[in-house]
């Protein structure tokens, strides 16, 4: 097999599709545009400042505490909501299949997982708001994406461990 055939076989195995001369499909091209737009938003100064604030200063164990500390209309509430909404939307894109979850996680690493850990207590408490059945689904896609990141991290660690074990076995032979 020549290099081109190797690449096509690898591409087919990874994506389930073949394309002439290794060119991307329309779906892959659209997904790339979505990922680039997500990156553009995530790397914007405004989002980076909001994300830094969330990671460094946001602290609320419940929705009530969050509302008390960061009242509606405050810069802090804006930052809290901006970052959470961004990751919720990313979760929607991935869970609906508009972007491949594995590729999304490879592109953005553990960001959803680490952000979810900051927000988790607040959203879990918010899901129990009396008289608000829609609250049970609050940030569900964000949580799903964080869980997928966690799962992929565990799978990659297992593969790395197996590879290390295989290398050690080969070295002793």
Protein Blocks (a to p, Z undefined) as FASTA:
>chain_A
ZZklmmmmmmmmmnopaceehiacfklmmmmmmmmmmmmmmmpmklmmmmmmmmmmgccf
bfklmmmmmgghiaklmmmmmmmmmmmmmmmmmmnopacfklmmmmnmmmlmmmmmmmmm
mmmmmmmcghilklmmgoklmmmmmmmmmmmmmmmmmmmmmmmmmmmmmmmZZ
